[in-house]
Amino acid sequence: MNIVQNKVDDLNLELTLDITKDDYSDRRKKRLNAQKRTAEIKGFRKGMVPMSLIERIYGQSALVDAVNDVISESLNNFIKENNLKVVGEPLPSEDQPKTEWENGNDFTFKFDVATAPEVNFSLSKDDSLPYYEIEVSDEARKEMKENLLKQYGSLEDGDAAKAEDFIIVDFEQGETRVEGTYVALRSVSDAVRPSFIGLKKDDSIDVNVNEAFTDETDRAAMLKVKKEELASLDPVFKMTVRNVKTFVPAPMSQETYDKVFGPGTVTDEAGFDAKIDERLKYEYSQESEFRFSKDMKAWLLKKADIALPEKFLKRWVFVANDGKFTMEQIEKDFDMFLEDYRWHMVKAYLMDKYSVKVEHADLLASAKSFAAYQFAMYGINNVPEEQLESYAQTILSKEEEGRRVLEQVEDQKTVAAVREVITVKTEKISVEKFRELK
């Protein structure tokens, strides 16, 4: 067994493996003996099949498997012995000639191997990054207050329909009558909506439903027919308003305070406003942290300036995914793939340099925070601790979600470690200006 290394460039090698009969014959023989012990062939008792027949049936596959074992072991040993930091996995060279699989032959195989450069850069207080602190404005306070009161509001009888109201209507066409259909005015097309605004109870108008409700699924539901029946319908219906429903924001009351923030947490409007400030500051801090993390990653990647064997990586992604993606699809997302790959290299370097460790408690805390956020999205606040922990454990038990949490925590702890080493300059900014940042 002989391996010859040819350095193509700083990141790419070509390895030529010369494999002789002596390198694979014992392995091939062991595979055939194992087949003889287990083979079940009609006319022979198990383990008593003649070796000549075993050779004829399994000889070729045993040869291929034995040679592949030698290749795999030899490549792994070469990489380990030469301390190569391999990118992806070795790939058969594109100019590899067709192999004539015949027992007793010598074989030559060529493999392309790509390596990653050393990551090495320094950080100090001379390095600086901006941290954008978003200021809470009166307008933002007012908007959140209105939205919260709307969220906990209720539908009540109204007079003349407004753009955000609902109407309960009957549709009539000849002998066809569809009663008690709810129509949200915001779902009516822009061209027709003006004719719906101002409608009152018992008002009737003719409506072309195709023009008013452009979404076929919604239109079929309103008319209580199957979607495929729509095309055969005359689209003009008489629509009669049976009731107008308007959305009324929740009143400033103890019942509302308890629904929004939990029983007894807030007892007056001043406390309500203070909680809004607290929630806005928290949300803004999350945005600021996300932006800072994003900016730091980009800055660190630029500082590390890592060259990668891009041509090889495209081939490796294609081969590793077994043709699930075309080269055109890989090209489309390749820049994002490279950025992610480089970040993993930089993160590994920084975690080692600053002794960043991730404990199970860190993962659990992150998963609980995510769980609390998901509950809050559905208006469920003050979730019991044991329920949060149970949900978090479920998140961590799922492979994909658990990996996402791990990477997120690694990112956060790496950013925190770098933050202690460099200079962070806080800049106050309005939410409008913040969201204009590129």
N, C-alpha and C positions, 0 to 999 in steps of 0.2 A: 504494500500500500504506500503510495507516494502522493504528496500534495505539493503542487508548485503554485506560488503566489505571484500574480502580476498586478502591480499597482497601476490602475488606470488613471486616477487622480487622487487628490487629498482625501476624498470621501468614498471612492469606489475601488473595489478589488475584483479581480477575476481569479478564481481558484480552479486549478485543473487537477482532478483526481484520477490517478491511474490505479485500477483495481485488477489484481491477478486472480487466477483460479484459487491459489492458496489462501487468499483473503476471504473468500466466500464459501469454499467447498464444505467446510465443517458445519457452517450454519445451514447450508442447504440440506446436508445429510440429516441434521437434527430435525429439520422441518418435515422431511419425508418420513423419518422414523415416527414422528408424532402422528402423522397422517395414517401410517400403517396401523398404529395402536387403536385409532378411533374410527377408521373408515368402515362404513357399512355398505358393502357391495353385494348385490344379489348373487347367490351361489357360493358365497364364502362366509365362514364364521368371522365375527368381529375379532380383529387382530391377526387373522390368518390370511389376509389378502397378499398374494405374491408381490415382492418388491418391484418386479418388472412391470406389473400392472399399475402399482402406485406411482412408479416413475413415469409411465406413459400418461396417466391422468393428471398428476399433480406436479410433475417435474418442472414445467415452465413457470408456474406460479411460485413454486418454492425457490427457483433461481432468482426471479424478480424480487421476491421478499427478502431473500438473503443479501442480495446486492444492495437493496435499499437500506437494509439495516447497517451495512458497512458504511454507506454514504452518510447516513444520519449520524452515526457514532463518530466517524472521522471528522465531519464538519464541526460537530459540537466540541470535540476535543481540541481541534485546531483553534477555534474561536476562544475557548477557555485558556489554552496554553499561551496564546498570543495576546490575551487580555483585550480582545476587540470589543468595542461598544457598538454592537450591531443594531442597525435600524431595520425594523421589520424582521424578515427571515431571508436566508439565502434563496435565490431563485435560479432555476436552470437557465443558462445563457441562451439568448435568442438564436445564436448560431450553433447550438448543440446538434450534431448530426444524429440521424435516426439510429437507434440502438438495435443491433442484431442479437436478440436474446437466445444464445446457444450455450449450453453447459460446456465448460472448458475454455471458453473465450476469455481474453483479457478485455477490460472495458475502460473507456476514458469518458469522463463527464466534466463539463465545465459549469461552474456556478458563479453568478454575480452576487457579490456581498457588498452592502453599503454600510458605512460606519458614521457615527455621529461625532462631531467635534467636541472637545472639552468645553464645558461651560465654566467661564472664570471671569468674574468682574467684581469690582469693589464698590462699596457704598459708604457714604459718610455724611456728616452734617452739612457739607458743602453742596450736597444734592438736595433739591427742594421740589415740592409739588404743591399746587393749590388745593385747598379743601373748601368747597363752596357751601356756606351756611345759608340756607334759605330762610328769609324773613317772613313771618306770618303777617299778612295784610288784613285790613278790615274787610275788604271785598271777599277774601277767602273764608274768613270767619262767617260772614253772612251767607255765603253760598253753601258751606257745609251745614250750617244751622237749618237752612231751608230744605236741603236734601234729606237731612235726618228726620225732620218733621214730616216731609212727604213720605219717606220710607215707612213711617209708623202711622200714616194717615189712613183714611177710609173712604170708600165710595158712598156718596149720599145723593139723594134726589136733587137734580138741578133744574134750571129753567131753560135758557137758550144754550145750545151746545157750543162749547169752545174747542179750540184746536187740540187740547189735551184731554177732552172728555170722552165718555162712552155714550152710545145711544143703543137702546133696545128696540129692535124694529121687526116688522113683518114684511116679507117679500111676497108680492102677488103677481100672477101672470095667468090670466084665464082662470081655469079651475085649480091651478097650482097655487098652494099657499104654504109658506115657510114662516112659522111663528117664533117669536122670542129669540131672535138672533142678536148676539152682542157684537157691536161694531166699534172698534177703537178708531177715533178720527185720525190718529197719527198713522194708521195703517191704510188709509184712503190715499190714492195717488194724488200728487201735487196738483194735477190739472183739474181734478174733480172736487178736492177737499173744500174749496171755497163755497160750493153749493151746499155742503153739509153744515158748515158753521152757521149758527143762529137758529137751527131747527129746534122746534119745541114739540112737546107732547101733542099727538094727534095730527101733526103736519105730515103731508104726503108729497112726494116728488117722484118723477120717473128717473130711474138710474140705469145706465148702461154698466152692468156689473163687470164686463171685461175691461172697461176703461177705469172703473173705480177701484177694482181689486185686481191688480196685475199679477199677484202671486196665485198660481192655480190651486195650490194646496189650501190656502186661506179661502179662496172663492168657493171651492168644493165644500169645505166645512161650513161656510155660511149658508149655502143653499141646500146643505144636507144631501148631496149627491156624490157619486163616485167621480174621481178626477177624470176618468176616461169618458164620462157622460157630458162633460162641459161643452165639448165642441158641437154637440147636436142641439144645444139650448139656444133659444132666442135670448140674447143678452139683456134686453130691456125689461126691467121689472118695475112695478109700482112699489115704492118703499114708504111704509107708514111708521112714524115714530110712536112707540108706545110709552117710552120713558127716557129721560135724560139722566145720566149718572155723571156726577162730577167728583173729582178726587179732592178731598178736603184734608189739608195737613193736620197732623195731630196737634191738639191744644197744648199750651204750656201748663201742664198739670203734673201732680205727683205720679199719677198713673203713667204718663208719658215718660217722665224721668226714670221710673222704675223699669219700664220696657226697654229703654235705650241703654241705660248704664247699670241696671241691676238694682234690686230693692234697697232703698235707703242710701244709695251712693250719692245721689244729688237730691237736694231738698228745695231748691229755688232756682230762678232763672240765672242768677249770678254764678251759681255752681254749674249750671248747664253750660254757660259760656266758657267757664274755666276748663271744663272737660273737653270742649271743642278745641280750645287752644292747645291743650295737652295732646289731643289726638292729631291735630295738624302738625305740631312740632315733631311728634313721633313719625308720622308719615313722611314729612320733609327730611327728617334725619335718615330714614331708610333710603330715600332717593339720593341724598348727599353721599351716604356710604357707598351705595351702588356705583355712583358716578366716580367717586374717589378710587374705588377698587378697579373700575374699568380703566381710568386714566393711568393708575399705577401699573397695571398689566401692560398697557401699550408702551409706557415709558421704560419698563424693565426689559421688554422684548427688544426695543430699539437699542437699549444699552448693551444687552447681551450679544446682539448682532450675530445670531446663529445661522450658519450656512447649512443647508440640508441637501441631500441627494434627490432632488425633486423628480427627475426622470425615473429613477428607480422606485421611488415611493408611489408614483402613479401606477406603475406595473404591479407593485406589491399589493396596493389597495384593490386593484382589479382581480388579481389572483386569489387573495385572501377571502374575497367575497364571492368566489366561485361563480363569477359571471352575473351576479345579481344586479350589478350596475354596469352600464355601458361606459366606455372611455369618455364619451361626451358628457354623461352625467357626472362622472368623477371630475372632469375638467371644470364643470360649473361650480362645484363646491370646494375645489382644491385649495383655494386661498384660505378659506376658513379652516380646513383640515390642517394646513401648515401652521397657521396661527395657534391652533389648539395643541398641536404636537410640540411646537416650540415652547408654549407656556408650560406644558408638563415637564419639559426638560429644565426650564428655568426654576419652576416651583420645586422640583426635586433637589436642585442645587442649593436653593435658599433654605429649604427645610433642613438639609444636612448642615449647612453653614451656620444656621442660627438655632440648631437643635430643636426644631419645631416638632412636637409630638401630638398626635390626635388620640385622645382617650375615648372610651365608650360613653363616658358622661358628656363629652362634647357632642357626640353624635346624637345622643338622646335629647339634649337641650335644644339642638337645632331642629330635630324632628318635632319636638313639642311646640316650638315656636311656629313651625309651618302648620302644624295641626290647629293651633289656636287661630292662626290667620285664616285657614279654610273655614273654620266654624264662624268666625266674624264675618266672612263674606256672605254667609247666609243669615246674618243678623243674630247669631247665637253668641252671646258674650258670657263671661264668668263661667266657663265650662269647668266642672269639677276636676281637680288635679289627677285623680285616678283615671278618669276618662281620657284626659289628654295623654297621660303616660301610656295607656293601653293603645290608643290610636298611633302614638309615636312608635311604639314597639312594632306595630303592624307595618308601618312605613319602612322601618329598618329591616324587617324580615324579608321584604321583597327585593330581589336582586337588583333590578334596575333603579328603583327608588332609593334603596340603600346606598348604591354606588353614587347616585346624584348627591345625596346628603354628605357622603364622605368627601367627595370632590369639593363641595361647597364649603365644608368646614376646613379642609386643607387650604383652600383659597383664602378664607377669612383669617386663619391663623398666620398664614404666610404674609399677607398684607399687613396684619398687626405687627409682626416681627420687623418688617421693613420700616414701618411707620416709626418705630422707636429709634431707628438708626439714622434716618434722614430728617430734613427740616420740612415741616408741614406749615404752610402759610394759609391761615383762615381768611377767606374773602366773603363778606356778606353780599347777598344777591337776592333780587326779587324772584319769585317763582316763574314769572314770565321770561325774564332774562335767562334763568337757569335752563329752562326748557328749549331755549333757542341755541344753547351751546351745541357744538358739533362733537 
